[in-house]
Amino acid sequence: MNASLWSLSGQRALVTGGTKGIGEAIVRQFLDLGASVFIVARDNELLQRQLTDYRQQGHTVDGIAADISQPGVAAQIIDAVRATGDSLHILVNNAGTNVRKPTAEYTTAEYDHVFNTNLRSAYELTQAAYPLLKASGNAKVVMVSSVSGLSHTSSGSLYGMTKAAMLQLTRNLAVEWAGDGIRVNAVAPWYIQTPLASPVLNNPEKLQGILKRTPMNRIGEPEEVASVVSFLCMPASGYVTGQTIAVDGGLLSWAY
């Protein structure tokens, strides 16, 4: 077996929302697989603690505290990444948020918050990162979407709309940027043990309903999503682009 196919050694990665949940698991796996990682997160205190911990373990990491939902922040992030090197091999758009309520009850402010955090930030950051990705000659972009972008869930229409749009962006960019050596794929998780999902998973009645709809009858772990993201960034997946991989315990395959 060619071990280099299953490694991220020498790769430079940018991960948003990288201090909690799925994002933190992605960062840890990338580092263990040999990549250097630039982390974006809102909580500067938590970010600095984790950067110190990673460096003490011998990893190469950097980061910036930023709210990616705000205009102009994407350019600031890429400027910070550029200051640490002239190319970027991996971009993971993971940061996200949600407001769960019936469609008729959403306010304009809530609409803007969900769309700016989940969709506009991913679009603007990917657009701003394009020159660095192209310069690497072999880049990978992964969108962390959701099964809510593929089917109705109780997460709400705004969340579903943003996650579906991320999947279409994945397909468009995979075709448009293939000639630049940039592969673009997405993952679509179901319920995963993360802080974002905890308000739902901590409700026994809702948890029972989720498990009943999940063939594997359990909640996913962040590391299980991170492993798929890592695969999509490895040389082993070099002919895979424009795809969405559901990490859902069989949910979408079962018309219950």
C-alpha positions in Angstrom: 0.0 0.0 0.0 1.2 3.5 -0.8 0.9 5.2 2.6 1.3 8.7 1.0 -2.2 8.3 -0.5 -3.6 8.3 3.0 -1.6 11.2 4.4 -2.0 15.0 4.6 1.7 15.5 5.2 2.9 18.9 3.9 -0.6 20.2 3.3 -1.7 23.6 4.6 -5.4 23.7 5.7 -7.8 26.4 6.7 -10.8 25.3 8.9 -13.6 27.6 10.0 -15.5 26.9 13.3 -12.4 24.9 14.3 -12.6 25.0 18.1 -15.8 23.0 18.7 -17.7 20.0 17.5 -17.1 18.8 14.0 -14.6 21.6 13.3 -12.4 20.7 16.3 -12.5 17.0 15.2 -11.4 18.0 11.7 -8.5 20.1 13.0 -7.3 17.3 15.3 -7.4 14.7 12.5 -5.7 17.0 10.0 -2.9 17.6 12.5 -2.5 13.9 13.2 -2.3 13.2 9.5 0.5 15.7 9.1 -1.1 18.9 7.9 -0.5 22.4 9.3 -3.8 24.1 10.2 -5.0 27.7 10.3 -8.1 27.8 12.6 -10.9 30.4 12.5 -13.2 30.7 15.5 -15.2 33.4 17.3 -14.0 32.6 20.9 -10.5 34.0 21.1 -9.9 32.6 24.6 -10.7 29.1 23.6 -8.8 29.4 20.3 -5.6 30.5 22.1 -5.9 27.7 24.6 -6.2 25.1 21.8 -3.4 26.7 19.8 -1.1 26.4 22.8 -2.1 22.8 23.4 -1.5 21.8 19.7 1.9 23.5 19.7 2.9 21.8 22.8 2.2 18.5 21.0 4.5 19.5 18.3 1.9 20.5 15.6 2.1 23.5 13.3 -1.0 25.7 13.9 -2.1 29.3 13.7 -5.4 31.0 13.8 -7.5 34.1 14.1 -10.6 35.0 16.1 -13.2 36.3 13.7 -17.0 36.4 13.2 -17.3 35.1 9.6 -20.9 36.3 9.4 -19.7 39.9 9.2 -18.9 41.7 5.8 -15.3 41.9 4.9 -14.1 39.3 7.3 -13.2 36.8 4.6 -10.6 39.1 3.1 -9.1 39.6 6.6 -8.9 35.9 7.2 -7.2 35.2 3.8 -4.7 38.1 4.5 -3.8 36.4 7.8 -3.4 33.0 6.0 -1.3 34.6 3.3 1.0 36.1 6.0 1.9 32.5 6.9 2.5 31.2 3.4 1.8 31.8 -0.3 -0.4 28.8 -1.0 -3.3 26.9 0.6 -4.0 23.2 0.0 -7.3 22.7 1.9 -10.3 24.9 2.8 -13.0 23.5 5.0 -16.1 25.6 5.4 -17.5 24.2 8.6 -18.8 27.2 10.6 -22.5 27.3 10.9 -25.5 28.2 13.1 -29.2 27.7 13.3 -32.5 29.1 14.6 -35.1 26.4 14.9 -38.7 27.7 14.5 -41.7 27.5 12.0 -41.1 29.4 8.7 -43.9 31.8 9.4 -42.2 33.0 12.6 -38.7 33.9 11.3 -37.7 37.5 11.5 -35.6 39.3 8.9 -32.8 39.5 11.5 -32.8 35.8 12.0 -32.9 35.2 8.2 -29.8 37.4 7.8 -28.0 35.8 10.7 -28.5 32.2 9.5 -27.7 33.0 5.8 -24.7 35.2 6.6 -23.2 32.6 8.9 -23.9 29.4 6.9 -23.9 30.5 3.3 -22.5 33.9 2.6 -19.4 33.3 4.7 -18.7 30.0 2.9 -19.1 31.7 -0.5 -17.0 34.8 0.3 -14.2 32.8 2.0 -14.0 30.3 -0.9 -13.9 33.2 -3.4 -11.2 35.0 -1.4 -9.2 31.9 -1.0 -9.2 31.0 -4.8 -5.8 32.6 -5.6 -4.1 30.7 -2.8 -5.9 27.4 -3.6 -5.0 27.8 -7.3 -1.4 28.5 -6.4 -1.0 25.2 -4.6 -1.7 23.3 -7.8 -3.6 20.6 -6.0 -6.2 22.0 -3.7 -9.3 20.7 -2.0 -12.4 22.5 -0.7 -14.9 20.7 1.5 -18.3 22.2 2.5 -19.8 20.9 5.7 -23.5 20.9 4.7 -26.2 18.7 6.2 -28.9 16.2 5.4 -31.2 19.2 5.8 -29.9 20.3 2.4 -31.1 17.1 0.9 -34.4 16.4 2.6 -36.9 18.0 5.0 -35.8 17.9 8.7 -37.1 19.6 11.8 -34.1 22.0 11.7 -36.1 24.6 9.9 -36.4 26.0 6.4 -33.7 28.6 6.7 -31.1 26.1 7.8 -32.2 23.7 5.0 -32.0 26.5 2.4 -28.5 27.5 3.3 -27.3 23.9 3.4 -28.9 23.1 0.0 -27.2 26.1 -1.5 -23.8 25.0 -0.2 -24.3 21.7 -2.1 -25.1 23.5 -5.4 -22.1 25.8 -4.8 -20.1 22.6 -4.4 -21.2 21.2 -7.8 -20.7 24.5 -9.6 -17.2 25.1 -8.3 -16.2 21.5 -8.9 -16.8 22.0 -12.6 -15.6 25.6 -12.8 -12.3 25.0 -10.9 -11.4 21.5 -12.0 -9.0 23.0 -14.6 -7.2 24.8 -11.8 -6.5 21.6 -9.9 -9.1 22.4 -7.2 -11.4 19.6 -6.1 -14.6 20.6 -4.3 -16.8 18.2 -2.3 -19.3 18.2 0.5 -20.3 16.2 3.5 -23.9 16.1 4.8 -24.2 15.0 8.4 -27.3 14.0 10.3 -27.4 14.6 14.0 -23.9 14.6 15.5 -22.9 15.0 19.1 -22.0 18.7 19.0 -22.8 21.9 20.9 -25.0 23.0 18.1 -27.1 19.9 18.3 -27.2 19.6 22.1 -30.5 21.6 22.6 -32.2 18.9 20.5 -30.3 15.8 21.7 -30.8 16.8 25.3 -34.6 16.5 24.9 -35.5 12.8 25.5 -38.6 12.9 23.3 -36.8 14.5 20.4 -33.8 12.2 20.8 -36.2 9.1 20.7 -37.7 10.4 17.5 -34.3 10.9 15.9 -33.1 7.5 16.8 -36.3 5.9 15.5 -35.6 7.5 12.1 -31.9 6.4 12.1 -31.2 2.9 10.9 -28.0 2.6 12.9 -30.0 3.7 16.0 -27.4 6.1 17.4 -26.1 9.6 17.1 -23.0 10.2 15.1 -19.7 11.4 16.5 -17.7 14.4 15.3 -14.7 12.2 14.5 -16.9 10.2 12.1 -17.6 13.3 10.0 -14.0 14.4 10.3 -12.8 11.1 8.9 -14.8 11.6 5.7 -13.6 15.2 5.4 -10.0 13.9 5.8 -10.5 11.3 3.1 -11.8 13.9 0.7 -8.6 15.9 1.2 -6.2 13.0 0.7 -4.5 12.0 -2.5 -6.5 8.7 -2.2 -9.7 10.6 -3.3 -7.9 12.4 -6.1 -10.5 11.6 -8.8 -13.5 12.6 -6.6 -15.0 16.0 -7.1 -18.5 17.6 -7.1 -19.8 15.0 -4.7 -21.8 15.0 -1.5 -21.3 12.2 1.0 -24.0 11.8 3.6 -22.8 10.9 7.1 -26.2 10.0 8.4 -26.3 6.5 9.9 -28.5 5.4 6.9 -31.2 8.1 7.3 -31.5 9.1 3.7 -31.6 5.5 2.5 -34.6 4.6 4.6 -38.1 5.8 3.5 -39.6 4.9 6.9 
